[in-house]
Amino acid sequence: MNNPVKFPIDVVVTWVNGNDLEYQKKLSDYKKIEKSNSPFTSLIKYKQIGEIKLCIKSILKFAPFVRKIFIVTDQQNPKIKIDEKEKIILIDHKEIFKGYENYLPTFNIRTIETAFHRIRNLSEHFIYFNDDMFLIKPTKINNWFTKDFKAIIRGKWSKSYNKIWYKRLRDLIMGSNNSRPGYNRAQSKSAEKLGFIKKYYKSSHTARPMIKSISKKYFDENPNVFLNQIKYRFRNSNQFISYSLNWHLMIKSNKAVLNSDTGTIEIHSIKKKSLTTIKNIIKSCEMDSSVFSINIQDMNLASNKTQKFLLDWIQKTLK
């Protein structure tokens, strides 16, 4: 297929090295200060087995059109050994939260995502990866953006949380502030902020194309929303998801093309999956021509055999 799209595309990847003892101490100290018992403060969530290096190498191999890869981190360096070093730019949290240093350190992905539009020299059109997302087949720019600058956002419409009676009842009983800061709930909250009351466009755990100026304009015009979002050091049920906000802003302004084919297979609850199950999932990735990426959540929690199989498979795919 010809690729008529010719404008710059960057990638943003969020990463911290949870194996670093200094980082562990800092997280533990602030967990006590904030008196947080959230499961998202657990050190297990931040443990690494080299995913970031494989994520970056997969982007370089299967998305060669990418101009720059910005790794957003907290005074750390993944030290990735690659030939295309000039493509990698480390962005410290202090850079994107300049003027808001009192909210640092932050251990909250939802806070960090909210400041992406403040990354210096980031292209107008970019793709957001978590470090547990890996490209496994070639992609072109027109898998992510159209020639008329629209983002191709992959997901589906789902009923808003405020329209699901048993979730509303639970919030009334427990109080919405005590609810779990769930992934889908936060997406629904993002849509509701923009007037999508009945439904929201739900993203799976996959890489997400975004348009920088859309977020910048919204937060410039709504500074209190920005401040209320970034004030939480740990994930909180009052927060929305900024890339979901970006998506719904794009939908409202006719700058998005909706695609129900996610192009991704997810592996979650990995502790509960046998090696045979994992192998079958991988086989389906290889056989399905529509799948070009995989998301492997909490790979560090898998058995040693499963970890070895997955790491070997990704490394073989990247050769």
N, C-alpha and C positions, 0 to 999 in steps of 0.2 A: 504493500500500500504506500502511495506517495504521501509525504508529510509536508503539507503546505504551510505549517506553522513555523514562524521564523523569529519570534521575539524571545528575549532572555527568560530562562526558567532557572530558579535556584531551589535548593532543598534546605529545610530546617529540621534538625534532629535534636531532640532533648535527651540529655544523658547526665548521670552522676555515677561515680564509682563508689558503690555502697560497701566495697571491701576495704576501703581506706579507713584506717583507724581514727584519723582526725575527723573525718566526716561522720563516722559513727558516734563519736563523742559529742560533736556539735548537735547532731539530731537528738541524741539522748538528753542533752542539757536542755534544749528548747522544748522537748516533749514534757519535761518536768515544769518548765516555766509556764508553758501554755496549759498545763494540766490536761493534756489530751490523752484520751484512751482509744482514739480511732484506730482501726486496723491498718489504716494507711500510714501510721507512724512506725509500723514494725520494720526493723532492719532487714527482715527477710525480703521485703518488697524491693530493696535496693541492691541485693546481692548480684554480682556479675560473674558470668563465665565466658566473657569475650564476645557477647552479642553485638556490641557497638561496632567492632571491627568488621564483622561479617555483614552487618547492615550497610555500612559505608561501602564496602567492596561490592556488594550486590547493586548498589545504586550506580557506582562507576561502571560496572560491567553491563547492566541491563537498562540503564538510562544515560547513555553517553552524551546526550544533548544537554545535560545539566551543566550550568555554568559554574556555580559555586555551591559547596555544601557547608552550611553554618551549623556547627555543633554548639548548642547552648548548654552551658555547664556552670558549676560552682567552684571556681578556682582549681580546676582539674584538667588533665590532659590525657586523652586515651592513647596517645603515642602510636598511631596507626602507621604501619610500614607499607607505603604504597608509592608507586612511581609518580602519580599525579598529585603531589603534595600541595601544589599551588592552588588546587581546587578546594582545599580544606581550610576553613577559617573558624577559630575558636572564639566564641562569644561568651564572656562572663556575665553572670547575673547582674553584677554591678554596672555593666554598660547599659543594659536594657532597662534597669531600674534607676538610672541616674536621676537624681532629684527626689527619689522615693526610697533612699537607702534605709530609712527607718523600718521598712517592711522586710528587710533582709536580716539574716538569711531566711530563705523560704525553702520548704521541702514539698511544695504544693504544685503539681503539674498544672492545675487550673489557674493558678496565679501566674505561673511562668508563661503559659500560652497567651495570656492576655496582653503581654508586652512584645509579642513578635513584631508588631508594626514599628517598633522602636529599634530594630536591628539595623545598624549602619550598613548602607550599600546593598541591602536586600532588594532583590528585583521585585517589581510590581506583582508578578505572577510567580508563585512558589508552591512547593509541595511539602507538606508536613509529615514527617515520619517519627514514630517512636522507635527506640533502639531495639525493639523486639519484632520489628517488621522487616521482611526480607523480600526483595525482588528475586524471582526464580526463572523468569523468562524475559526476552527482550521487550522493551516498551519504546514507544515513540512519543513525541510531544503531544500528538493528537489522541493519545490515550488519556491525557490529563486536561488539555485545553483545546478549544476550537480555534480556527484561523481568525475568527472575529472576537477573540480575547475572552470568550466565555469559559468558565471552569466546568469540567465534567465531574459532577458530584455523584457518587455511587452510594445508593441506599434505598430507602422506601418510606412512604408515608405511614405513620403510626398514630394511634389515638393519643391525644394529650393526656397527661397524668391527671389533670383537673377534670377530665371527663370519664375517669375510671372510678366507679363508686367506691370500691373497697379500698382503693388507695387514698381517696379523700376521707373515708371513714377512719382509716388508720392515722392520718394526719390530725384529724379532729381529736382522737383519743390520746395520741402520744404527743401531739404538737409538731408542727412541720420542722421546727428547729432541732428536734430530736431524731428526725428521720435519717436513715442512712444516706450518705451523699452519693447515691447511685448514679451510674453512667447514663442510663436512659432518662432518668428523672431530670438530670442536669441538662440534657439535650432538650427535653420538653420545656424546661424553664427558659432556655435560650430563645426558643421559638415564641413563647408567651410574651416575652419582653417586647417583641416586635409585632404583636397583634395576631399571631397564629394561635388562636384559642382552642380550636377543635382538633388540630392535628399538627404534628411536627415531622420534619424530614430526618429520619433516623439513620445515622451512620453506623456501620460496623467498625471493628478494629482493623482499619486499613489506612494506607497513606491517603492524605487528603489535600487536594489542590485548593489554594486560597488566593485571594486578591488583597494585597496589602492596604491600598488606599481606602478600601471599604471599611476595614476595621479602624484605621486611623481617623477617618472622618467621623465615625460613630463615637469613638471615645473622646475625640476633641470636642464634640458637641455635647457629650454627656460625661463630663469629668467625674461627677459623683459616682456614676456607675463603675468607672475605672477604679476609683479609690475603694469602693465597697467590695470590689472583686479581688483586689490584690492584698487586702489587709489580713487575709488568713494565711498563716504559715503552713498549716496543714489543711487537707481537703475538708470542706465544710458543706453541709446541706443547703446553705444559703447561696452557694455559688452556682453559676451556670457554666457552660462550656464555651469558650471563646471561638473555637473553630466552628462550632455549630451556629453561634451567633453570626459569624462571617457567612456561612452557607445560607442562612435564612435572609440575611441582608442581600446576598447575591440573587436569591430567588425573587425577592421583592423588586429588585432593580433590573430584572431580566438579564443578569450576567451569569446565569448558570444553566447548564443542560443536565437534566435529571436522567440517571442511568440506573436501572434496577440490577444490573449485572455488576456485582462488587469487584470481580476479578481477584478475590482473595478467599483463601480458606483459613479459618481460625482454629487454633488448638488452645483450648482453655481447660481448666480443671485437670491439669496435666498429671497431678499426683494420683488421680483416680483412673487414669488410662493405662492399659497394659501396653507393652512394647508391640504386640501384634496389632492392637488398635492403631497405634501411632504409625506403624508401617503401612497399614491400609489407607490411612489418611494421606500419607506421602504419595502413595501410588495413585490415589485419586487426583492429587495435585499434578502429577506428571501426565496423567491421561487426559485431563480436561483442558482443552486448548484455550478456554476462556479464563483460566486461572493463571495470573502472572505474578502473584505474590502470596506470601504466607505470613501469618501472625502467630508467633509461638509465645504465649504468655507464661511468665514465671518458669522458664526453662530450668532455672537453678533448683527448682523443687522436684524435678523429675528424678527417676532412679538413675544410677550411674550408667546402666546399659542404655536407657532411653536417651540420656544426654549425649553419650558417645555416638549413638546412631544418628541423632539429629545433627550434631556438629559435623560428623563425617559426611553426611548427605549434603549439607549446605556447602561445605568446602569443596566437595566434588562438583556440585552444581556451578560453583563459581570459577572452576578451572577453565 
